[in-house]
């Protein structure tokens, strides 16, 4: 019985339905860093990111997570929504 339960849970993880393997920082870098670079008119190599409401190392990005981005004398806040990471601050 235990073996069947373990096999079932592994199956769920393989399908991606229940095991978070991406951190907030990794998710932002993969899905939003190029956009932040464009919006801030700053090469992505010069951008620094910081988790604002959660640590960047936390697994499982969730709606409402906030990341601060700074570089080239500018700063911005991005929030994760159901539609992806969006700019949530003005004044760029």
Secondary structure, DSSP 4 states (H G I P E B T S, - for coil): -HHHHHHHHHHHHHHTSS----BHHHHHHHHTHHHHHHHHTS-GGG-EEEESSS-TT-BS--TT-EEEEEETTEEEEEEEETTEEEE-----
